[in-house]
Amino acid sequence: MKDLPPGTFTLEREKRPFWNNKGLALMAFVIPFAVLGLAYGALQVFPFGGRHMLTVDLFHQYAPFLALLRNKILSGSSIFYTMVPGLGTNFYVLFAYYLASPFNLLLVFFPPAYLTEAIFVMTLVKIGCAGLTFFYYLRVSFRRRGALAVAFSSFYALSGFVLAYSWNIMWLDTLIFLPLVLLALIRQIRDSKWLLYPLSLALLLVTNYYLAFFACLFIALYYPVLLFRYTRDRKPLARLYSFGKTAGLTLIGVTLPAILLYPVYRSLALTSASGDAFPGSVELLGRPLAYLGQLFPFLEPTVRSGSPNLYCGLPVLILLPVFFLSSRIRLREKILNGFLLLFLFLSFDINVLNFLWHGMHYPNQLPFRFSFVVILLLLTLAYDGLRSMREFRPAEIGLLGLCLALAIPTVAAIEPDIKLSPWTQWGAIGLMLFYTLIFSTLRSRKYKGRLQVNLLIAIMFLELVLSTFSGLYHMDKNEYYGNRDTYSAGDTVYSIRQAIKQTGKLGGGELDDRMEIRPHKTSNDPALYGYRGLSLFASTSPADPVSFFRNFGFHNNGVNSYQYRGATLFSEALFGIRYLIVRDKNEGLDQAARQLVLGNELISVYENPYSFPIAFTADSRILDYSGIRGNPFFNQNRFAEALFGRASTLFQDLKPDESQGDLLSYSGDSSFRFSKPAKDHSADLEILWTALQTGPHFLHLDLHGHDTEKIEILIDGNRIKADEKQKGIIDLGTVHGGKNVNLSLQLSASAPESGTLEARISFLDTEVLRDLSLEANRRGIEDFTMKEDHFFGEITAEEESVLLVTVPWDPGWKAYVDGETVDILTVDRALMAIHLSAGRHRVFFAFLPVGFHEGFYLTLVSSGLLLLVAGISLTAGYFGKNGAGKKRSDKSDKEEDRESVTVNTSGPDPP
């Protein structure tokens, strides 16, 4: 068709003033924002009800860390370290892993009680921005405009991956910036507009480097496709030049955030995730039907295990074959995209490729974390195939749609992971038939193209709404959205925050005092409520402190978490946990061993009278301590003896009674062997002890992984709180001499027919604990000041000894004694210590993330290179060297506008 003057269609534009670039871009943001917001509203999420949308790790990790970040921003404290969770942890790494999103600045506009609402708003904004950037990616990539681009961008923003992992709020930034990087890369290849590419790549890496790894790997694989597509008329040398230019800009973009990423790389080498072994053999799952089924709507999102989340709209299933069968699309593009798509699906299926995609690491739940790049590619190919619909006869489209409609119940019947109820199967089939009908009429001249396009958009948005509501319904059913009260809002939480403030006003109290909450609300209560405590659950946790606290009896997952649960009176005192806030009056706390100092009808605050200072001199034999797994009371005894070189027994184990019943036999050293009467039946076991002295008693239980239906503890007829998942140390409180302690276990039917378990009760001698506490406080640091990334004070050593600091060791710490640098030693590779000579000394500890200086210099160099290249480019522009390119770009933009409007009036509204 001959090009006509742009003014020919002025009237058409005036009829539809809203559907211009800005209007469509606004809709690309608003529609995902509104649909997700309404879906949460239907589940009674505040302000539509009294619930919050926090679940899985957003509840236990990300929301508490966001609360910690908010406090950091408002207080202006150090970004390098925090003394709040975990007795102290590297906040710089924590920030890079969880908190580097610029959207987190919205937190400052919400008070602490509205933390869950701040996260709700941030999630909606991020989802809207994902739709917006994908819309512009399609706009720049294909140089077409239309409302269908809004529909495709909405499917991207509310894909199956998003519905499954929107609680992983920091991952959403990658979904926003990946289309932006691709957009910038296309502009660099096609139009030689290069500046946005390194900047957007750096932003992608900064906001969440973890998911950015998958994105960068995909960009590298996708680059040949883009290079050959957008350099069709260029010679090989021109392509080689374009490749070299892209490589140089990529290097600049990757090193720009080195000031943040290099210290993270160094610190993550200390975590337990750094040592996964390469798969010993190549394994193929062979589940292509499962991947096909994951493209259907209304599925239960895969969260902890299962198939990859791939849903991104039913039109993809029709348009993908259209793309590969179209005569309009060049064969080379089909081959390159086809091989890339095949490789991505094989990456789901082959264990070695899956291992490599996850950074040579076996993910802890949340499988196939790179599936979002497959969704982006599928939507891109489907959108490209949309222009080729008119090449196919209605009968061909109808046959394709019918086959796909029949595939829905077939795959659901064959694949166990595809869980579709009869109603949802019929719904998916009905939508597929509607799409087939609309697509098959695109060639018909009986209807105006605008009608079919509007119907198509309406059906796509209907599917979008239904799939979003369905996905969140399943998330609520399987993972649960809780009540906002008692999390960050409500009277109990207000009382906790007031108690944290008031403990600093108590006699002898310090604002730096450590404390804990019992029972816990999350795995990061210190971060959530802003107090200095022990509990920490973070992927950035070093492996050695995790092992240390596990051997000490604290609740532990053995990977990246240690919790206050499992504390004894001694371990609580040793780590300076002076106050305990009890939020449940029925918690069963041993009140006889602690002093009540604050309280109201909702909470009580108890003080541990044996609390140790955070730093004190100890015998050098403490450096030889090494914990063993399986007996925390033995470890705590050895640690107590090594502290001051005194032989004293802090914990005394009780011997169980001889008679344990027919199913259980005592094999010594607190180990028991059980034998079930039948393999597939449950079994009731009972162990009995008799207290010899009056005082605090603790039970350590290790079931060796055997499942239980019930755990019951009775002390002289009084029940001690425990549940079937309880393990580790359980505080039995003060038990009087001569009283019986009865432990009843009901092994589940899934437990083996025979096996072993460990159960031991130990008595804590408070007289020994009091002597240890008095000695530690006598040797404690004086004039002590603790800030977030440094602390200092004066210490008097009566003889040559070591200064023990109950702060987890990190290679970023530096120690100074009397102004001189000294080596930092470790206790069991977990706590810090330094040698001291006899006399009075001034000690100073300061933290700077390891690798920070190197990262800073890399960022400085790359920034200088970027400015240099920009300056050269700008100077060349002044001499007219870019004039021809600019004219070509301007001309292509005009042609783009003219082409878009021309096609709009001659058939279906293009995207």
Secondary structure by P-SEA (a helix, b strand, c coil): ccccccccaaaaaaacccccaaaaaaaaaaaaaaaaaaaaaaaccccccccccccccccccaaaaaaaaaaaaaacccccccccccccccaaaaaaaccccccccccccccccaaaaaaaaaaaaaaaaaaaaaaaaaaaacccccaaaaaaaaaaaaccccccccccccaaaaaacaaaaaaaaaaaacccccaaaaaaaaaaaaacaaaaaaaaaaaaaaaaaaaaaaaccccaaaaaaaaaaaaaaaaaaaaccccccaaaaaaaccccccccccccbbbbcccaaaaaaaaccccccccccccccccccaaaaaaaaaaaacccccaaaaaaaaaaaaaaaaaaccaaaaaaaaccccccccccccaaaaaaaaaaaaaaaccccccccaaaaaaaaaaaaaaaaaaaaccccccccaaaaaaaaaaaaaaaaaaaacccccccaaaaaaaaaaaaaaaaaaaaaaaaaaaaaabbbbbcccccccaaaaaaaaaaaaccccccccccccccccccccccccccccccccccccccccaaaaaaaaaaccccccccccccccccaaaaaaacccbbbbccccccccccccccccccccbbbbbcccccccbbbbcccccccccccccaaaaaaaaaaaccccccccbbbbbcccccccccccccccbbbbbbccccbbbbbbbbbbbccccbbbbbbbcccccccbbbbbccccccccccccccccccccccccbbbbbbbbbcccccccbbbbbbbbbbcaaaaaaaaaaaaaaccccccccccbbbbbbbbccbbbbbbcccccccbbbbcccbbbbbbbccccbbbbbbcccbbbbbbbbcccaaaaaaaaaaaaaaaaaaaaaaaaaaaaaccaaaaaaaaaaaaaaaaaaaaaaaacccccc
